[in-house]
Amino acid sequence: MEDTDQKLELHQHFWRHRRNCGRCSGRNSQNSWAYQNSNCVLDNHIVRRKPTKETKQQTKPSKPLKKKPVNEAAMLAKGLVKISYTVDDDFDAVAMQATQSHIRTIWIEDYSDLEADVIDNGEANVVDLAELKAEVEEALQNAEQEGN
């Protein structure tokens, strides 16, 4: 075919068709809704490839996990303490307070018997009060025995 204006126009029409056609553009899979519902004027003149992938069935959404009720007696026996707090991210704070839907409850270790003791080098040393009490009682008993 000679280089003529008709050849150029035909080339331009095919090029535009490829960009705008739902079947020829390659943007849509052969199983998609856009591909199935679009009409192509070239369907009678070309042979299309068979779809390589089979259509997948829609999967069900995953079920949310059911939370097991917490055995409070067992948690207390482990030495844990129940704490409830409000999650406040300053986004819709007024609505959150009205519904009280963002209150979280957690179980943490009980540190109420522990006390922080400051040492000269600036590091904090955690002291167990029960151990400290036992040491003081032992020191008192030793002092009484030495005094006798």
Protein Blocks (a to p, Z undefined) as FASTA:
>chain_A
ZZdfklmmmmmmmmmmmmmpmklnomacfkbmklmmpccfklmmpccdddfbdcdddddd
ddddddddddfklmmmnopacddddddehiaklmmmmnopacccdddddfklpccdddfk
opacdddfklmmmmmmmmmmmmmmmmZZ
